[in-house]
Amino acid sequence: MLLKEHLEEYTKEQLLEQARSFELRKCSGLRKAALIERILECFCAEDMLRSRLACLTKEQMILFRKACDAPQDISINEVVDSMQLHMYWLGAFEEMSDRFCVFEEVSAVFKRIDDEAFESDQYKKGWMMKCVHFFINYYGIAPVEVIYELYKLKVKDTIDEMIAMLWEMPVDIVESCIFPMRSLGLQDWPKDAPIYSSKGLFIHIPILENDEAGYLLDCQMDKDFYIPSVQQIEEICRIGYEESSLAYKKLQTFFMRKLDLPYEQAVSWCLQVWANSYEGESPADVISKMSDADVVFKSEKQMNEFVGLLMEAHNNTRMKENRGHKPKELIRRELAGGRPTIVPGSSHAAAMLRDVAPQLKEMGIPVDLEGNADTIATSLYPNGLGGKAVSVEKKIYPNDPCPCGSGKKYKKCCGRK
């Protein structure tokens, strides 16, 4: 399989965008065929491919090496890695078999650069990419010193050596960059704040591009950064969620033993629950998707058991707004130091909290059902669209669908602060 043939499937505008990311000049006047040749020449240069291949994780490199020799069938645990290799332009999937193949041009260059120095470089940068993956999903913005806490779990370089390595790695792969506090206007930030850094802030670039930095920092407030273990980073990179968590072990067991699902489907549904909780969606969405997929509960008792496991999993899902902490970890920590005020993130969560608010207050845990909500004016038509409109006020929460109809969450659309 040839990279050249793969690129021919792109539009000229898509190719120009990629050329810009490679900092290629004077490309707009080229015909598509000439543009492809220019990109191939740049991409398949030894220095270029060395810098990109060195960023592969251990698992991605194992799959890549195997696929250099022969097309590979992809297991459930290799799906994420194979998709990443495809996104990096290193290979593609066969149309008929879905097996993963490395492009011939890439394989040929790799054989020339695969030496001991490359392996040493790839070991460090591959681990850094796992740390970056955790950072992107659970921090978004963090002091370089916090990134170093993750990195040194496996690699014993100095922080300055790590910083120099980060600057070497392709920005379109890392998708993040180091910014001095002064360049962000944060030089007077309190030194005891979790976000303060003498080395600079590592920021996921799309957060700046989408103007979400202020909102994210407001959500994270003064929460400390959760520093995961090597195992937790490995799991989240490999399958997308924390498989070793007791709550998710119970959930996976339920899918397999009670609903008779094979391991691959059980893992897929656990990932769906993690993603649902991470995004602040209603747990009812998971049940609805299961129904659409013809996953049937055998009794009401079984469904109630599942709902309990679902809520426990939700409370044990790591979240970016919590700087990597699970809701359960924050509540436990805050109870040790004082009485936290619980505020809902969505109308669904508000409805659930409203039911249990009296019990929580008896336990000494205050609940503020409106502290995280905005009040908006809307119109109702009690007598149909032809009748008179009645103006009412409605509470809307950050994770609710935006009332403008964009399909985005309110916090990422009209409710952005």
C-alpha positions, 0 to 999 in steps of 0.5 A, a space after each residue: 500500500 502506497 502513501 502516494 495513493 492514499 494522498 490522492 484521496 485528499 482534496 487539494 485544500 486538505 493537502 494544502 492545509 497539511 503542507 502548511 502544517 509542515 511549513 512548506 512554502 509556495 505550494 498554493 500554485 501547484 497542481 494536485 499531483 505536484 503538491 502530493 510529490 512535494 509533501 511526499 518528499 518532505 514527509 519521507 525525509 529521514 529527519 522528518 520521519 525519525 522525529 515523528 516515529 520517535 513519538 510512537 508509544 511502546 504499543 504503537 511501535 510494536 504494532 508498527 513493526 509488525 505491520 511493516 512486515 505484513 498486514 495486521 488484524 487489529 484486536 480490541 486493544 489495538 484499535 486506538 493505536 492503529 487509528 493513531 498510526 493512521 492519523 499520523 500518515 504511517 499506514 491505512 486499513 485494507 478496504 476488504 479485510 480491515 487489516 492495518 498496513 504500513 505505507 511502503 514508502 514509510 517502511 523503506 525509510 524506517 529500515 534506514 533509521 531504525 538503530 540503537 539511538 532511535 530506540 533510545 529516543 523513541 523510548 523516552 518520547 513514546 512515554 512522553 506521548 502517554 503523559 501528553 495523552 493524560 495531560 490533554 484529557 485530564 488537565 488541559 493546562 498545567 505547569 511544566 513541573 506537573 508534566 515532569 511529575 508524570 514523565 519521571 515516573 519512568 524516565 529519570 531525565 532532569 526537568 530541563 532535559 525533558 523541556 528540551 525534548 518537548 521542543 524537539 517533538 512535532 507540534 502537530 503530534 503533541 498538540 501542545 506548547 510551553 508558554 512562559 507565564 509572562 507571555 500569558 499575562 500571568 506573571 503576578 499569579 500567586 506562587 502557592 496557586 496550583 497553576 503557578 510555574 517558574 518553567 512555564 505552562 504547558 497548554 493544549 493548543 485547541 483550548 487557546 484556539 477555541 477560547 476555552 482557557 478562562 472557562 477551564 481554569 474557572 472550573 478547575 479553580 484551586 484543585 490540586 493536580 492528580 498525579 496518576 500511577 504508571 499503570 493508570 496512564 498505561 490503561 487510559 492510553 491503551 483502552 481509554 478508561 481506567 480498567 483496574 478501577 474497582 467500579 469499572 471492574 464490577 461494571 465489566 463483570 456485570 456486562 459479561 456475566 449478567 448480560 452475557 456479553 463477550 469481553 470486547 463488547 464489555 470493554 466497549 460499553 465500559 468505555 462508553 460509560 467512562 466517556 458519558 461520565 467524562 462529558 457530564 452526560 445523563 446516565 440515561 443516555 447509556 441505557 438508551 444506547 444499550 437499548 438501541 444496540 439490542 442489549 436487553 435486561 432480563 428483569 427490573 431487578 437486574 436493571 436496578 443493579 446496573 443503574 447502581 453500578 452506573 452511578 458508582 462508575 460515574 463517581 469513579 471517572 476522572 475528569 478534566 474539570 477536576 484536574 484528573 480527580 474522580 468526583 469521589 476522590 474530591 468529596 472524600 478529600 473535602 470531607 476530611 478538610 471541611 464541608 463541600 458544597 455540591 453543585 450540579 453540572 446539568 439539569 439531569 444532575 440537578 433533578 437527581 440532587 433535588 431528590 437527595 438534597 435533604 439527606 445530604 444536608 442532614 449529613 452536613 453536606 450543603 447543596 446549591 442547586 442554582 449555584 452553577 446555573 444561568 437563568 434565561 428567558 424563553 417562550 412557551 406555547 401552551 395552546 400550540 404554535 398558533 396560540 399566544 406565547 408565554 414568556 418564562 424563565 428557565 434554569 440552564 446548566 453548563 452541560 445542558 444542550 445550548 438553547 440556540 440549537 447549535 448542538 453544543 453544550 451550553 458551556 461551550 457555546 452561548 454560556 461560555 464565560 
